[in-house]
């Protein structure tokens, strides 16, 4: 059985004096799984995603993403690995305001080490699915509504068909109806990818194969201190 | 792609970008301007007079004598008596002489009373002779030869009739209306103050200041030293041998009948340039400091903008942009600002010189070419770009180090 994500004996803390620590003894996510990870604010959900995507590097233990041990990669190789294999949807969508919607979608593709550019039909297909018209694609990101920005952010994450998609509370600024539509859209478009979706909104959990509380993954702090 | 990203990012911060470009442009304007003016002024100085062994005037400083006799700046301290002139030029060491008498003007251009030897012996640049573009030298009392700039500025042609004015100012209340002159020759442009003068027979200077009217005559009928013994402002001398020049200079400087000063033009020019040179060095230092300040300001601006761009750079990194992309992004932005600013500075200098050149020529008798040498500009561009590359590393590396975690946390 192949795993998209495999974590063993992970330990992360900002500093020795810090109260915060993330300790995950063992966690695996199978390829193609759609995982809903929930937890309280400040529990370390975003930090975990940063560790998985190679954005945060100060940890001990083992993190394997798509079979690649992240600790063995240099920062440069991590950047390349991220560009080639991971699609990220941020909490605030993080589109570059001065680029058009289309340029934002194509941006990640430019940073890939190998030119695995999807055929032009794929962009059209994704945009059609996400109801992104040509007119809208030509508009600057800053001119788009929140809903439109959200769809562009999804298109950016899905465009190169990454093996792993990580989403960091992308629905936190949306109303209930839009939230449902967004989740449906994301899961429909990312059928072949592994998705790790982080949120504290339990109403979305039913859309996913697995629902996990970060607290359940973690070793209690007392055990950490004792260790 | 990178350039597109840089241009789009800069456009989104265009007010700041324009201000930065302006500050670099102004500093480049000062740098290129000072350097070009320095080169042109030096060139002007060096090419103004050539082939003249001594310049003689009444007792004054060497620089003052050089300035009024060659550059037409300032006035002689006194006049030289015709007798003294005759006594000196009759010496066996003297090969040729050109007497000069100044003090009148026409529409702000100086009028020089001289002989037609002026057109034979006065040289400029690399011992180039003065030549006529139209007509010939004066042969009668009321004939005048125009310098190239005088003819161009006033639109005069051969056979034009004109009247001289008393004094050297642009505005004169005393005109020599009763002695109109006819243009018989126009000199070819030399790019020296010689272009800014009108030349009339030395005899005519005497006539202009007499109350009675004297009819036009052939110059050969009124030889100098007989009926007319005009006072001179200065005279130029050529000696038969270079060794004799120093002795002749010493003799003139010790001339008992009248206090006189004789200078070697090359030495006086060097002395003058040394005085100007101190200012020149100061100006160069100041202009380089201005450029350095502008570049440091640009780095500060880039560093300051890093804070507001943390999210933008963090997004790029999260999407897989490698370190070199981030560093290139910031570096390209800085280089682009420097090059655009430098180009603006270069264009400003060129336009400024095109517009200001006639004024410089007219007021300071300096011919400054509006065409700035591309080699020297290229050198400044290269230095500014190299400095920018070095300086932009500071914000670029800072951006790369900070961008990921702190940017995404915002």
HADDOCK unambig.tbl for C-alpha pairs under 7 A between the chains (distance, minus, plus):
assign (segid A and resid 55 and name CA) (segid B and resid 318 and name CA) 6.99 0.50 0.50
assign (segid A and resid 55 and name CA) (segid B and resid 404 and name CA) 6.49 0.50 0.50
assign (segid A and resid 55 and name CA) (segid B and resid 405 and name CA) 6.99 0.50 0.50
assign (segid A and resid 76 and name CA) (segid B and resid 322 and name CA) 5.90 0.50 0.50
assign (segid A and resid 76 and name CA) (segid B and resid 323 and name CA) 6.87 0.50 0.50
assign (segid A and resid 79 and name CA) (segid B and resid 320 and name CA) 4.60 0.50 0.50
assign (segid A and resid 79 and name CA) (segid B and resid 321 and name CA) 6.38 0.50 0.50
assign (segid A and resid 79 and name CA) (segid B and resid 322 and name CA) 5.63 0.50 0.50
assign (segid A and resid 80 and name CA) (segid B and resid 320 and name CA) 5.71 0.50 0.50
assign (segid A and resid 82 and name CA) (segid B and resid 319 and name CA) 6.94 0.50 0.50
assign (segid A and resid 82 and name CA) (segid B and resid 320 and name CA) 5.44 0.50 0.50
assign (segid A and resid 83 and name CA) (segid B and resid 319 and name CA) 5.68 0.50 0.50
assign (segid A and resid 83 and name CA) (segid B and resid 320 and name CA) 4.13 0.50 0.50
assign (segid A and resid 94 and name CA) (segid B and resid 315 and name CA) 6.45 0.50 0.50
assign (segid A and resid 96 and name CA) (segid B and resid 312 and name CA) 6.29 0.50 0.50
assign (segid A and resid 98 and name CA) (segid B and resid 8 and name CA) 5.97 0.50 0.50
assign (segid A and resid 98 and name CA) (segid B and resid 9 and name CA) 6.28 0.50 0.50
assign (segid A and resid 98 and name CA) (segid B and resid 12 and name CA) 5.97 0.50 0.50
assign (segid A and resid 99 and name CA) (segid B and resid 8 and name CA) 6.70 0.50 0.50
assign (segid A and resid 108 and name CA) (segid B and resid 319 and name CA) 5.21 0.50 0.50
assign (segid A and resid 108 and name CA) (segid B and resid 320 and name CA) 6.67 0.50 0.50
assign (segid A and resid 111 and name CA) (segid B and resid 320 and name CA) 5.63 0.50 0.50
assign (segid A and resid 111 and name CA) (segid B and resid 321 and name CA) 5.43 0.50 0.50
